[in-house]
C-alpha cells in the first residue's frame, strides 16, 4: 500500500496508542506489524541485536516510496522513545560496512590515513556513548578532535607528498588550514565545503575542546553548578558525529578502491539528511 501521509505522525511518545491505531487502519503504509513488533521488544537490548530485530521486521514490508522510509524512522523513534536511534543505526552501518575492508595499496600513506579515519569514526562513536550517559560536555569536546582526524586522514590519502607522509609518521602535520586548502584545490573537492564548515564552527569547537565559555557557560545556573546543555547543543554533537563517521566511510572506500561502498555511504548520508 502506498503511503498517503494524510496526517502528521504523532510526535509525543505518549500518543503511540493513537499512532498504532492509524497504522492498523493502513493510513501510513503497512506499518502495523512494525509498530506492534517494536512495542513488544522495547526492553533494553544491545545495538547489534536491536538492529537485527528491526531489519528483520523491515524485510517483511514492501516499501514503495521514500516517504515510507521517513515514516519508518519516525515510528521507531516515537514508539521506543529512543531519540538517538537514527545515530545508533548510522554508527552500526559504518561499523558493519567497514568490518573486514581491505586496503587496495597497503603502504605508509594508506595505513596512516586509515588510522586517522578510524580515529574519527571512533570519536563519533564515543560522542554517542557519552550522550547516552548524559555526559554532554565531554561529547561536545570531541567534535573538534573528530573533525581534525577526518581532515588529516583525507589529506594523507589525497594530498600529502611522500616527504609530508614521512613527517606525519613522526607526528609533524601541517596546520589544519593548510590541509584544507590543499584538499580544496581544483581536481580534488572542487568546493569550499570544508573551509566553510571550519570557518563557521571553529571558534566554538575550540571553546568546547579547551574549556572556554562554551563549556563553562552551560554548567552555571541560578541553581548552582551542573550540566545544563540544551537539546540543540546535544543534537549538534550527534549530527557532527554521524556526518563525519559517514564521510570517513566514504574516504575508507577510496583507500580500498571500493566504488560500491562509496556510493552506499553517500546514499546513507542522503537518507539521514532527509527531513
N, C-alpha and C positions, 0 to 999 in steps of 0.2 A: 504494500500500500504506500502510495506517495505521501510524503509529509505535507500536510496542509498549512500548518502553522497559523491556525485561525486565532489563537490566543497566546499571549506570552506565557512561558512556563512559570510556575510558582518559584519565587526566589527564596522564601524563608524555609528552613528545614522543617518547621512545624507544620507547613502546608503540604507535606508529602503525601498525605492520605488523599487529598483532592487531586494531586498530581497523578497518583496511581489510578484514580477513577477516570481521569481524562485519557490515560493511555489504554485503559481497559476498553474504553469506547472506540479506540483506534483513531483518535483525532490526531495523534502525532506518531505516525508510522506504527509498526507492530512492536512497541516497546513494553507491553505489559509483562512479557516473560522476563525481559531485562530488569524491570523495576522490582518485580517480586523476588528475583534471584538476588539482587543487590541488597534488598531489605533483609533477606534471610541470612546473608553472610556478612552482616555488619560487624560482627565480632572482630576483634583485633586479629590481624594476620600480617605476615611479612610482605614487603612489596612484591617479591617474586611470586608468592602464592596468590596474592591478590591479582596480579597481572594475569596469571594463568587462568584464574576463575573468570575474570571479566572478558578476556579474549575468547575463551571457550563459549561464553554466552553470546558474544557478538557474532561468532561464526554461524550461529543458528539463524541469523537475520539476513534478509536481502535488502541491504541499504541501497536506495536508488537515487539519492540526491545529497549534495553537500550539506544542505540544511539539516538532514537527518544526522549527520556526523556531529554537528553542533548540538543538536538535541541530546545525543548520547552523552556528550561531555557534561552538559548541564544537569541531566538527570542523575548521573553518578555523583556529582558534587552536591546536589541538593539532598538526595536520599541518604547518603553516607555522612553528610556533614563534613566531609574532608575537603577543605578549601585548597589543599595543596596537591590534590590527586593528579592534576594535569602535569605538575612539575615532577612528581614521582614517576609518572609514565614516561616523560621525556628522558629523565636520567636513566631509567631502566632500558629505554630504547637505545640510548647511546651505548650503554654497557653491553647490551646483547649484540649490537651490530659491530662493535669493535673487538669483542672477545675472539681471540684466535686469528686476528688480522695479521697478515704477513707483509712486511715492508718489501717493496719491489726491488730496491737497491740498498741493501744493508751497508752502511758506511757511517763515518763520524757525523756527517751532516744530518742524515736521517735519524740516527739514534738521538742526537741532541735535540733535534726538532721534535721528535716523537715524545721525548721525556718532558719537554716544556708543555706540549699539548696535553699529555697525560696529567701533568700538574694542574693545568687549567680545568680539566674535567673534574679532577679530584676536589679542587677548591669549590667548584659548583655543587658537588655532592655534599661537601661539608657545610655549605650555606644552608642547604635543605635540612640537614640533620640539626643544625643549630637553631633554625627557625622552629622545627618541630619541638625542640626542648625550650622554646621561649628565650633563647639566648640571642637576642636580636642585634645588639651592638657588635658582637663578635662576627655575626653573619655579615653585617654591612661592612665591617672592616676588611673582609676577604674579597670584596668586589674588585678593588684595585689590583690585588695580587692575581686574581683570575684573569683580568684583562691584560696585565703585563705578561703573564705566562703565555697567553694566546698570541700576543704580538710577537714575542720572542720566538715562539715555535714557528709561526708563519714566516717571519723574517729569515730565520735559519734555513727554512726549506726553499724559499724563493729568491732571496736577495743576497745573502751573505757570501762574500768571496771566500776562497779557501783559507786565506790568512785570517779573516774575521771568524771563520768557524774554529780555527785553532785558538784564537784569543778567547772565544766563547767557552771553549773547553777548559780554559784557565780562569773562568769567571770574570771575563772582561767583555762587557756588552756595550754597544753604543747607547746614547740616551734614547729614550722612547720616541721623542720627536724625530730623531734621525731615522729610526727603523720604520716609523710610519711613513715618512717622506719617501723612503726607498720603495716601500710597498705600493705607494700611490703613483709611482711613475707610469707613464703610458706603456701599455702592453701587459701590465700586471692587473691591479684592481681597477684602473681607469676611472677612479672616482675619489672623492674626498670623504668617503664614508667614515673611515677610521678617525681621521683628523677632526671631523665634525663631532663624533662621539666624544673624543678626548677633550676637545675644547669646551664642550657643553657640560662635562661631568667631572673633569679632572680636579678642580679646586675642591669640590665636595668630597670626592673619593679620597683625596689627600687628608682632608679633615677627619674623615671616618677612620682611616688607617692609622693616622698619627695622633689620635685622641685630641682633635681640635673641637671647635664648638659644635660640630655636627654629632660628635659623640657625647660631649658634656651636656649640651642643652637638653636633650630628651631624657636625661637622668635626674633633672631637677624639677620639682613642682612644689606647690604650696603644702603638699602632704609630706614632703621630705625628699630624700634621695632614693631613687629606684630606677626601674626600666620603664619608660613611658613612650617608647617608639610607637608611632601610629601605624595604622594598617597600610597606608600608602607607601611608607618607607619600607615596610616588610615586603610589599608586593614588588617594589623596585628591586630589592635584593634577589627575589626569586626570579624575576624576569631576566636580570643580568645573568644569573646562574644558568638558567635554561638556555638562553640565546647563545652564550659563549660556549657552553658544552656542545650544542649542536654545530656551531661554527667550527669547533675543534674537530668534530667528527668529519666535517667536510674536508678540513686540512689533512686529517689522517687518511682519508680516501685518496688524496693526492699523493701521499707518501707510498701508498700501496698500489697506486695506479688502478684504482677500482672505480670506474666511472659510474657503475650502478649504485654503489654506496653513496657517492657524491650526490647523485640525483635523488636518492631516497632521503638523504639528510636534508637537502634543500626543500623537498616536499614536506618533510616533517616540520621544518621551520615555517613553511607557508601555512600549514594546518594550525599550528599553535598560535600563529599571529592573527588568525581569523577571529572576528569579534564573536 
